[in-house]
Amino acid sequence: VGADRIVDAAGAYYTYGGPCLVVDFGTATTFDYVDANGCFEYGVISIGIETGAQALWTQAAKLPEIEIKKPATILAKSTITSMQAGLFYGYIGQTEYIIRKFKDVLHKDMKVIATGGLGNMIYQNTKLIDVYDQDLTFKGLKIIYDRLQSNKKAAEEK
């Protein structure tokens, strides 16, 4: 498990409690489940929104580079809005499906926290994400740092 995922898990658990599911919309989109005791249990990794978009315009000869955003409607009439609709609604669908699957398979309700790049755009367009926290990684780093300093201090006092 990458350090970024551990840091996000710590930030989510110690900020919002557990059980929780952290969805990080970065180069890859990760879904990481932390149980009620703060243990990192399960994860899913999928392609990130921007990574997927770049694959479209670099691997398909006729597709242009586009801005990733919510189009006015899913009923697209141009190449650009068709790509935007596919990326935007495709990621909403993927995100909602994976969140539902975690809840169904684990038979648990959980707080869902989004972070990373375009996470706020997804958060604003689904009811399945409870909170968007752009600073989650920094919170996790601070929590881990403080705990390490506290342990170091306790060891020195012995």
Backbone as a ProteinNet text record, in pm:
[ID]
protein_1_A
[PRIMARY]
VGADRIVDAAGAYYTYGGPCLVVDFGTATTFDYVDANGCFEYGVISIGIETGAQALWTQAAKLPEIEIKKPATILAKSTITSMQAGLFYGYIGQTEYIIRKFKDVLHKDMKVIATGGLGNMIYQNTKLIDVYDQDLTFKGLKIIYDRLQSNKKAAEEK
[TERTIARY]
85.7	0	89.4	60.6	141.3	127.5	233.1	234.2	120.1	86.7	-22.5	-154.1	-177	-301.2	-304.8	-191	-183.3	-208.4	-145.9	-161.9	-308	-370.6	-511.9	-600.1	-571.3	-649.1	-638.2	-517.2	-498.1	-571.8	-558.8	-628.6	-779.2	-833.2	-978.1	-1023.8	-955.6	-996.9	-988.9	-878.5	-861.5	-937.3	-981	-1061.3	-1210.5	-1251.3	-1394.5	-1442.2	-1351.2	-1389.5	-1405.1	-1430.5	-1445.3	-1571.2	-1614.6	-1550.8	-1567.1	-1471.6	-1478.6	-1417.6	-1457.9	-1405.2	-1346.8	-1217.8	-1149	-1139.6	-1189.2	-1181	-1089.3	-973.3	-874	-869.3	-912.7	-915.3	-783.6	-683.8	-552.7	-517.3	-388.6	-343.5	-415.6	-427.9	-516.1	-629.2	-743.1	-850.3	-848.5	-831.8	-824.2	-942.5	-987.1	-1095.5	-1037.7	-1023.4	-959.1	-1050.3	-1076.7	-1165.6	-1085.3	-1126.3	-1067	-1177.7	-1152.8	-1258.1	-1277	-1369.3	-1404	-1287.4	-1188.3	-1071.5	-953	-970.6	-863.2	-769.7	-806.9	-722.8	-755.3	-652.8	-667.7	-697.1	-814.3	-855.5	-851.8	-914.6	-932.9	-913.9	-879	-863.7	-893.3	-929.9	-952.6	-875.1	-808.4	-735.9	-790.1	-827.1	-870.7	-799.3	-816.4	-751.3	-807.8	-723.8	-768.2	-840.6	-919.1	-997.1	-905.3	-805.9	-716.1	-632.8	-592.7	-516	-599	-725.1	-814.6	-837.6	-855.2	-876.3	-754	-635.4	-512.3	-498.5	-539.5	-534.2	-624.8	-740.9	-831.7	-766.2	-710.8	-660.3	-519.8	-445.4	-312.9	-315.1	-409.9	-414.4	-513.4	-608.9	-705.4	-668.1	-633.3	-577.1	-666.4	-795.7	-886.1	-950.5	-919.8	-983	-894.8	-954.3	-876.2	-857.8	-760.9	-745.8	-861.6	-923.3	-1041.4	-1026.8	-1111.3	-1125.1	-1216.8	-1176.7	-1260.4	-1360	-1487	-1590.3	-1724.5	-1821.6	-1957.3	-2018.7	-2063.8	-2128.6	-2270.2	-2329.2	-2463.7	-2566.1	-2541.9	-2632.7	-2554.7	-2607.9	-2545.3	-2573.7	-2671	-2709.2	-2617.8	-2496.1	-2392.6	-2412.1	-2373.4	-2386	-2253.1	-2147.4	-2016.4	-1915.3	-1801.4	-1696.4	-1652.9	-1632.2	-1584.3	-1685	-1811.2	-1910.3	-1936.9	-1921.2	-1934.6	-1824.6	-1703.1	-1592.2	-1613.3	-1656.9	-1682.1	-1791.1	-1898.1	-2007.4	-1958.1	-1880.1	-1829.1	-1738.6	-1647.8	-1556.6	-1631.6	-1711.9	-1779.9	-1879.9	-1974.1	-2077.7	-2021.3	-1919.6	-1853.7	-1789.6	-1724.7	-1661.6	-1763.6	-1872.4	-1980.4	-2031.5	-2058.6	-2110	-2012.7	-1886	-1785	-1776.6	-1771.4	-1758.8	-1878	-1997.8	-2117.7	-2125.4	-2090.1	-2095.5	-1999.2	-1876	-1776.9	-1815.4	-1864.3	-1908.2	-2021.1	-2119.3	-2231	-2182.2	-2086.7	-2034.5	-1964.4	-1884.3	-1820.2	-1926.9	-2029.3	-2135	-2211.4	-2240.2	-2314	-2232.9	-2107.9	-2025.9	-1990.6	-1962.4	-1925.6	-2047	-2163.8	-2287.9	-2270.5	-2208.2	-2183.2	-2210.3	-2254.4	-2259.9	-2124.5	-2081.3	-1950.6	-1951.6	-1869.6	-1851	-1764	-1802.4	-1726.1	-1664.2	-1531.8	-1456	-1381.5	-1399.1	-1327.9	-1216.6	-1111.1	-1000.6	-935.9	-840	-763.2	-823.1	-735.5	-763.6	-906.7	-973.3	-1109.6	-1215.9	-1175.2	-1269.3	-1386	-1362.4	-1470.4	-1579.2	-1538.6	-1635.3	-1725.9	-1668.2	-1747	-1833.6	-1775.1	-1848.2	-1973.7	-1963.1	-2076.3	-2188.4	-2162	-2259.2	-2302.3	-2280.8	-2330.3	-2369.8	-2467.2	-2509.3	-2436.9	-2353.5	-2287.8	-2156.5	-2105.2	-1985.2	-2030.4	-1988.6	-2033.1	-1958.5	-1830.2	-1749.7	-1634.3	-1599	-1477.9	-1378.1	-1259	-1155.3	-1027.4	-1004.1	-886.1	-756.5	-763.9	-644.1	-623.9	-694.7	-689.3	-547.7	-471.6	-334.7	-248.7	-261.7	-184.7	-227.3	-356.2	-405.3	-345	-345.2	-287.7	-139.1	-65.3	78	101.4	21.9	35.9	4	-100.5	-138.7	-27.5	24.5	131.1	256.9	292.6	410	395.1	280.5	258	266.2	210	214.8	358.8	435.6	575.1	656	631.2	701.2	665	537.9	492.6	558.1	565.4	630.3	779.6	841.7	985.3	1010.1	927.2	940.6	922.1	821.8	795.8	914	976	1089.7	1211.4	1228.6	1341.8	1325.6	1202.5	1176.1	1199.2	1205.6	1226.5	1367
-118.2	0	123.2	217.9	338.9	429.7	504.8	597.3	698.7	742.3	839.2	782.6	655	592.2	575.6	543.6	530.8	666.3	769.7	904.5	950.1	926.6	963	884.4	756	673.4	726.2	761.8	817.6	950.4	1036.2	1164.7	1147	1054.3	1031.2	973.4	870.8	804.8	899	969.7	1055.3	1187.2	1223.3	1344.6	1314.1	1204.1	1176.3	1050.3	968.6	844.7	729.9	612.6	494.7	419.6	333.8	298.5	409.1	413.3	514.1	461.5	522.9	491.6	620.2	616.5	732.7	714.5	812.9	809.9	924.3	888.4	988.2	995	1109.5	1131.4	1194	1111.3	1157.5	1097.6	1072.9	1009.6	876.3	805.1	688.9	730.3	667.1	688.7	568.8	596.4	488.8	495.8	379.7	364.6	280.4	337.4	267.1	262.8	141.5	120.6	108.5	186.4	182.9	141.9	38.7	-12.2	75.3	35.9	114.9	127.9	37.6	42	115.2	169.9	243.7	158.2	34	-55.3	-39.3	-20.1	-16.4	-160.3	-182.6	-319.7	-354.1	-271.2	-306.7	-184.6	-211	-100.9	-141.8	-43.8	-58.9	52.9	19.7	119.5	116.4	233.9	244.7	363.7	376.6	485.6	620.3	720.1	853.3	923.6	1022.1	1094.8	1160.1	1235.2	1303.3	1203.7	1094.2	991.5	929.8	901.5	847.6	945.2	1071.7	1174.7	1187	1187.1	1196	1077	960.6	842.4	862.5	923.1	947.8	1035.3	1148.2	1239.1	1207.2	1124.6	1087.8	957	870.1	739.8	733.5	825.1	829.1	946.8	918.5	1018.2	1140.2	1124.9	1234.9	1303.2	1258.5	1319.1	1430.1	1547.7	1662.6	1659.5	1737.6	1759.6	1848.6	1814.5	1888.1	1928.1	2019.4	2052.7	1948.8	1895.9	1798.2	1876.6	1867.8	1938.6	1874.5	1911	1861.9	1935.6	1861.2	1928.9	1971.6	2059.2	2108.8	1995.6	1891.6	1778	1654.1	1538.2	1413.5	1389.7	1459.7	1444.4	1530.7	1483.5	1559.9	1555.2	1667.4	1677.6	1702.7	1724.6	1748.3	1651.2	1640.5	1552.4	1594.5	1723.6	1772.5	1744.3	1780.2	1755.6	1606	1527.4	1381.3	1325	1374.6	1330.2	1374.9	1500	1550.1	1468.2	1436.2	1357	1217.6	1155.7	1022.6	1021.1	1118.1	1125.1	1157.6	1263.1	1308.3	1203.8	1165.3	1071.9	931.2	896.2	767.7	758.7	866.1	864.8	872.9	945.8	945.3	801.7	736.8	599.7	504.1	511.4	424.7	448.4	573.1	608.1	556.3	582.7	538.7	385.9	318.3	172.4	113.8	162.7	107.1	136.7	256.6	287.8	192.6	175.1	83.9	-58.4	-103.2	-239.1	-257	-159.2	-168.5	-183.8	-100.8	-105.8	-237.5	-286.3	-412	-532	-540.1	-655.9	-657.2	-541.5	-534	-529	-503.7	-490	-386.2	-274.7	-167.5	-32.7	58.2	196.4	255.7	353.2	413.5	557.1	638.8	774.9	768.6	841.1	842.3	980.4	983.2	1107.5	1110.5	1217.1	1233.9	1336.4	1318	1411.9	1404.8	1491.3	1486	1567.3	1605.8	1679.7	1715.2	1628.6	1657.6	1599.2	1561.6	1503.7	1593.8	1723.2	1815.3	1816.5	1805.4	1802.4	1678.7	1565.9	1443.6	1455.6	1501	1518.1	1603.1	1710.8	1801.1	1739.5	1623.7	1564.7	1423.2	1386.5	1258.5	1274.6	1197.5	1198.4	1090.4	1010.8	900	937.6	1056.8	1106	1206.2	1182.7	1266.8	1398.9	1397.4	1518.2	1517.4	1636.6	1653.4	1729.5	1675	1737	1749.1	1867.6	1887	1878.9	1893.6	1892.2	1760.1	1656.3	1529.2	1473.4	1478.6	1426.5	1503.1	1634.9	1715.3	1686	1667.8	1631.1	1497.5	1400.4	1269.8	1277.9	1356.3	1374.6	1434.6	1534.2	1600.3	1503	1426.4	1328.6	1226.1	1172.3	1072	1133.7	1253.8	1322.6	1343.1	1395.1	1419.8	1291.3	1183.2	1055.5	1004.6	1017.9	975	1057.5	1188.2	1274.2	1237.8	1207.2	1168.8	1036	940.4	813.3	832	918.3	946.5	1009.3	1102.8	1169.6	1071	983.7	883.8	788.3	748.7	658.9	724.4	854.7	927.2	943.1	949.8	967.9	839.7	726.7	597.7	580.9
0	0	0	-87.3	-97.4	23.8	47.9	161.7	153.3	31.9	15.9	66.4	43.2	87	238	298.3	444	509.9	454.7	509.4	498.2	383.1	366.4	463.3	481	572.5	715.6	756.6	890.9	905.3	805.2	810.2	820.2	742.9	744.5	877.7	923.6	1047.6	1167.5	1181.9	1299.6	1288.8	1170.1	1153.6	1156.1	1091.6	1073.7	1143.3	1193.6	1259.7	1161.7	1217.2	1134.1	1171.4	1085.9	960.5	855.7	764.3	659.3	530.1	423.1	291.3	234.7	202.9	147.5	-3.8	-77.1	-223.3	-265.1	-318.3	-358.2	-510.7	-563.6	-707.6	-751.9	-771	-814.5	-949.4	-972.7	-1096.5	-1113.7	-1004.4	-995.7	-901.9	-915.5	-818.6	-725.2	-595.4	-497.3	-402.6	-361.6	-264.6	-151.7	-32.6	77.6	199.5	246	360.2	488	588.8	721.3	817.8	898.2	986.8	1110.3	1196.1	1315	1412.9	1403.2	1491.9	1430.4	1309.8	1245.5	1162.3	1136	1055.5	907.2	827.1	682.4	640.5	584	553.4	404.8	321.7	181.7	92.3	-33.4	-126.9	-269.7	-348.7	-492	-560.4	-670.7	-749.1	-891.5	-941.4	-1080.9	-1145.2	-1273.3	-1345.7	-1299.9	-1289.1	-1250.2	-1364.6	-1329.6	-1429.9	-1533.4	-1486.9	-1580.4	-1660	-1596.2	-1665.6	-1778.3	-1748.8	-1850.3	-1964	-1928.2	-2030.6	-2121.1	-2060.9	-2140.5	-2234.8	-2190	-2276.3	-2397.6	-2377.4	-2490.1	-2596.9	-2555.8	-2658.9	-2706.4	-2633.7	-2684.9	-2763.3	-2735	-2801.1	-2916.7	-2919.7	-3029.8	-3120.7	-3242.5	-3332.9	-3354.5	-3351.8	-3386	-3265.7	-3145.4	-3028	-2972.1	-2946.8	-2898	-2746.1	-2700.3	-2556.9	-2512.9	-2399	-2352.1	-2206.3	-2165.9	-2024.1	-1961.9	-1847.2	-1778.4	-1692.7	-1730.6	-1656.7	-1684.8	-1603.6	-1621.8	-1740.2	-1841.8	-1954.2	-1915.3	-1993.5	-1964.5	-1962.3	-2042.5	-2049	-2089.2	-2056.4	-2101.3	-2249.1	-2303.6	-2444.1	-2530.7	-2548.6	-2618.4	-2769.8	-2833.5	-2979.2	-3048.8	-2972.8	-3033.9	-2973.5	-3037.1	-2987.1	-2847.6	-2828	-2697.9	-2588.4	-2609.4	-2503.4	-2486.7	-2592.2	-2580.5	-2490.8	-2508.5	-2424.8	-2280.5	-2262.2	-2127	-2059.1	-2132.1	-2075.1	-2036.4	-2123.4	-2093.4	-1971.8	-1965.6	-1851	-1723	-1726.6	-1605.9	-1555.2	-1639.5	-1594.2	-1574.5	-1650.3	-1629.2	-1492	-1448.7	-1317	-1204.6	-1226.3	-1125.8	-1110.9	-1223.6	-1219.6	-1152.6	-1190.5	-1129	-979.4	-940.8	-799.4	-720.1	-768.1	-696.5	-689.7	-797.5	-800	-696.3	-693.5	-600.9	-456.3	-427.8	-291.1	-250.3	-338.1	-306.4	-283.9	-365.8	-350.8	-216.5	-175.1	-43.2	64.8	60.4	162.2	157.4	37.3	22.6	70.1	28.9	63.1	211.6	267.7	409.7	501.9	445.4	525	634.4	598.3	694.6	629.7	713.7	670.2	705.3	631.4	656.5	606.7	667	620.3	494.8	391.2	266.9	250.8	242.9	234.8	102.4	26.2	-100.3	-83.6	-160.4	-162.4	-301.1	-324.7	-448.9	-560.9	-651.3	-773	-805.6	-879	-924.7	-831.8	-712.2	-617.2	-582.1	-575.9	-540.5	-648.2	-774.3	-883.9	-870.8	-836.7	-819.7	-694.7	-585.2	-458.9	-477.9	-553	-573.1	-656.6	-716.2	-807.5	-769.7	-644.7	-593.5	-447.9	-406.7	-266.7	-185.7	-250.4	-181.7	-114.8	-142.5	-74.4	30.3	154.9	266.6	276.7	245.5	261.9	162.3	115.8	35.9	122.4	136.6	218.9	135.8	81.8	-2.7	76.3	207	290.9	365.5	325.7	398.1	408.8	302	303.4	403.5	405.3	500.2	644.1	665.7	799.3	842.4	751.5	782.8	813.7	735.5	762.2	900.1	935.7	1066.2	1179.4	1162.4	1264.9	1284.8	1176.8	1186.4	1246.6	1203	1258.1	1408.7	1450.8	1594.1	1675.8	1623.1	1695	1704.6	1596.6	1600.6	1700.1	1703.1	1798.6	1941.6	1964.5	2097.9	2140.3	2049.5	2079.3	2104.9	2026.1	2042.7	2178.8	2217.7	2346.2	2461.7	2448.2	2552.1	2564.9	2454.1	2456.7	2522.1	2496.9	2555.1	2705.1	2753.1	2895.6	2975.1	2907.2	2977	3016.8
[MASK]
++++++++++++++++++++++++++++++++++++++++++++++++++++++++++++++++++++++++++++++++++++++++++++++++++++++++++++++++++++++++++++++++++++++++++++++++++++++++++++++

